């Protein structure tokens, strides 16, 4: 159920010349041209569940404005094939019009988008509102690789806070329309090992830090070092 999906990430990255480029994986693999064949192959393999989502940056075109043309075609075809989608609504990137990702306004905009999607496809039950929140925040705001390309703990915590808030607000928005919705949160699963005794405190810290996105989203009591870190 969980191991099959069509990669639909679309972060922006900084190029060596300082310009930015959006890397749309569905474009790179030719899915926009060959989606009918891709779905037929999924069906041929006997797979009944598919992790899949529309390209957010192409779909949410403005405040309360949406282009559902590609989404209507693909999700209606999945329904015809009796393939159940696990809907991935945001995968590492947002519309460029919102500015650096994520902005303080992002949770409100994203919740509106989630509600609009749920109204358009009220029969869909399985959702991942925001994919791998921890990775999105780390790669964009601490490692400086994606989107806003920032490099600090403060920027990481700010991005994490905004993404978790957007995730929770989207879940509430979907539940108002589809009370039977089930949320399947995708997240990374790295584990840090100390190669020498002196590294043990750092390894313990990082192994707590990797759960922050889930702790904040689901209200799980976090370890004291993490509370101090966030403050």
Secondary structure, 3 states (H helix, E strand, C coil): CCCCECCCCCCEEECCCCCEEECCHHHHCCHHHHHHHHHHHHHHCCCCEEEECCCHHHHEEECCEECCHHHHHHHHHHHHCCCEEEEEEECCCCCHHHCCCCCCCHHHHHHHHHHHHHHHCCCCCEEEEECCHHHHHHHHHCCCCECCCCCCHHHHHHHHHHHHHHHHHHHHHHHHHCCCCEECCCCCCCCCCCCCHHHHHHHHHHHHHCCHHHHHHHCCCCCHHHHHHHC
